[in-house]
Amino acid sequence: MDILSLLLLGSTGFLFFMAAYWDIRTTEFPDWLPYSIIIISLGLRGLMSFISGDFSYILNSALMGILFLGFGMGLYYSRQWGDGDAWLLGSLGFAFPDPAGFAYASFIPFPAAILFNFFFIAFFYLLVYSIALGLRSPDTSRKFIGEMRGDLRRVIYMTGGFAVACAIIILFAMSYYAIPVGLFLPVILSPLLLFSVIVFMRYGRFVEANLFKRRIPAARIRVGDVLFEGKWRGLTEKEVHAIRDKGKPVWIKEGVRFAPAFVITIMFTLFYGNILSLFI
């Protein structure tokens, strides 16, 4: 690992950390943070290319950065998350499109691994975040349990039907191909996984509808707030003044603070590798 690789990790890692800090504290971070990460990444990786004579450093940065940013903006325009998260994903591609001096070893290409790691980590981050948010609101959690009881029979029927299908597949494979039952452990556990996913998805929609939105007076609206019915885009100062002039209360939404997931992803990928290796 050379000095430029350490400098790249130290400078961009610090800015990712600051984004996470501001995201947790205020639900938003300044626009200049991802822009700065992109500029620093292109500058340092350009210097790597100049010194080594290998222009893949800068070309990989530009290509993967544009692809990651395009993917992130696609999620933004489909209202899956905010524009800040889209720019952080783009920054991730600009800063770390390849190992660049770090000991990464896997059969999966580095860009695919870091992207997969991010969404895998983000899923469990969202799971823990949603559960913690629900536990902070006992009345809301009890309301979810009450609503879930009405759906429980349907979920059990769905999971039971899937379990029967899995059992038939296992019996067929064991009878005709003499495959040991131990190799079917993922299939045996899949009905439980399906049940968990269905319940969590139902819980996620419930949390989003009940805890990620709130009605506030027009006087309390501020720059960066996101209207509940709109895309994940913070309001500008001009839009805030327009809402305040109307004087009517508005619904705003509060999303998951995803910036910490980027910091975890960077550290895990650079110093461990592909998260799939934990299961293979």
N, C-alpha and C positions, 0 to 999 in steps of 0.2 A: 504494500500500500504506500503510494508516494505522497508527497506533501500537498500536491494539487487535489488529490482525491480526498484527503483529510480536510482541506480548506473548503472543498465543495460540500462535503457532509456537514462541517461545522457551521458554515454561513447559511446554507439553505435549511439545514436542520433547525437552527436557531429561529429562523423566520417561520418555519412550519410550527414550531413550538409556540411562538408568539401568537400565531393565528389561532391555535388551540386555546391558549390562555384567554384571548379576547372573546373567542366564540363561547367559551363556558361562562365567562363573566358577564358579557353584554349581549350574547346571541348573535353578534356580528363582528367582523374584523375589517380594517380599512382596505380599500381597493389596492393601495400601493404595495401591500404585502405580496400577493401572488405575482404582481408585475415585477417586483424586485427580485423574487425568486427566479423568474424567467430570465431577466437581464443578467443576473449573476451567473446562472447556469450556462447560458450561451457564452458569456465572457470567459469563464474558467474552462469550459470544454473546448472553446476555440483556442485557448492558450495551450491546452493539452495537445490538440491537433497540430499546432504550430511547432511545439517543442519535439513531439514524437514523429512528425511527418505523416501521421495516420489521421486522415480527415474523417474517419468514421465516428470519432468522438463528437464533432460538431454536427455532422450529418444525422447521426442517430438522435441527437438531442432535438434538432429541428423537426425531423420526421415524426418521432414518437410524441413529441410535445404537441404538435398540430393534431395528430390522431387522438390523443387522450383528451385534448381540449374540445375537439369536435364531438367526441363521445359524451363528454360532460355537458356540453351545450345541448346535445340532443336530449339528455335527461332533464335539463332545465326547461327546455321548451315543451316537453311532455309533462311538466309540472311534477316531476318526481323529487326535485330538490332545488336549492337556491343557486343563483348565479355565482355566489362566492365559492360554493363547493365545486362548481364546474371549473372555475379558474384554478382552484387548488389541485384538481385532478390533472388539468393541463400542466400545471407547474411540476407535478410529480413526473410527468413524461419528459419535460424539458430537463429536469435535474437528474433523473435516474432512468435513462432509457437502456442502460447496460450496466454491468457491475463496476466498470471504471476503477479497477484497482482493488476491489473487494473480493474476498474468496467465496464466490458463488459457484456451486456445482449442482447441476440438475439437468435432466433430459428435456425439461421444458424451457423454452427461450425466456430470457430474463424479463422482457416487457410483458409477456403473457403471465409470468409468475407473479410479478408485482401487482398487476391488475387483478388477478385472481385472489391474491393474498388480501388486497384491499377490500374487495367485496365480501370475502369470507369473514374477515375481521369486522367489517362494518355490520354484517348481519348479526353477529353475536354482541357487538357493541349496542346495536339497536335493541336487541332482545333484553339485555341487562338494563339499558336506559329506560325502556318502556315499563319493565317490571318495577324498577325503582320509582318511576313516576307514579305508577298505579298504587304502590304501597304508601306513598305520601298522601294519597287521597282515598282513605278507607271507604268513604261513602260511595265513591265512584267504583271502587273494586267490587263492593257488594252489589252494586247495580249491574256490573258485568256478569257476575256469577248468576244473578237472577235471570238475565237475558240468555245466558249460555245454557241454562237448564232446559229452556224451550227448544234449543237446537241440539241438545245432547243426543237424543234418540236418533236423529238423522245422521249425526256424525258417527255414532256407533254402528249404525247400519252400513254406512259407507266404508268405514274401516273394516268391519266384519266381512263385507263382500270382497274387499281387497285381500284380506287375510286368507279367505277361502281360495281365491285365485292363486295366491302365492303358494299355498299348500298343494294345489293341483300341479303347479309347475314343478315344485320340488319332488313330488311323488313320481311324476312322469320322468324327470331327469334321472332320478335314482333307479327307476325300473329299467329304463332303456339304455342308459349310458353308464350305469354303475358309478355315479359320482358320489364321493363321500359326503355325508350330511354336514360335516364341518365347513365345507366350502360354501354352504348356503346360509351362513350366519347373517350376511347383509340382507338377504331376502327374508329371512325369519324376522329380523328386526324392523324391516321396512313398514309393516302395518303400524307399529308403535311410532315410527318416525312420521308417517302420514298423519296419524292422530295428533301428534304434537304440532306439526306444521299447520294443520287446519285450525286448531285451537289458537295458536299464536297469531295466525293471519286474522282470525276473528277478533282477537284481543287488540292487535295492532290497529285495525279499522276503528274499534271502539275507542281506543286511546286517542287516536287522531281526531275523532269526531267530538270527544268530550273534554280532553285535556290539552289538546294542541290548539285550541281556539279560545278566545275570550272577547267579550264585548266591552269596549272602553268608550268614554266620552270623547267627543271630537277634540276637546282641549288637551287631552293626554296623548294624542297621536304624535309620533315623532319620526324623524328621518330614519329610514332603515326598517321600519315596521312593514309587515307584509299583509296585504288584504287577504281575507280568507278565500274569497272567490277568484282571486287572480293567480298569476304565475308566481313562482318563488323569486320575487324581485322586490328589493327594498324601495320604499317610497322616497321620492326626491323631495327636496325642500319646497319646490313649487307645488307638488301634489299635496304635501302636508298642509300648506297654507290654504289650498282650495278646499280640502276637507274641513279644516277649522272654520273657514268662512261659512260653510253650509250649516255647521253646528249640530249635525246629527251624529249619534253614536255609530260606531262602525265595529265590525267583527274583524279581528286580526288573527293570524295563525302563527304559532311558534313551533318550529321544526326541531328535529334532533340536532344537537351540536356535533356535527360530524368531523370537525377539524382534528380532534384528538386521534381519530382512527387513522389519519394520514401519518401522524408521528409514529404510532405503533407499527404501521405497515412498513415504513422506511427502516426502522430499527430491526424488525423481524426479518425482512427480506435480505438486507445487506449482511447481517451477522448470523443468520441461520439458513435462509434459502427459501425453497418452495414449501408452502404449508402442506401440500399434498403428501410430502415425504413422512409426515406424522402418521398417515393412515396407510401408506403403501410399504 
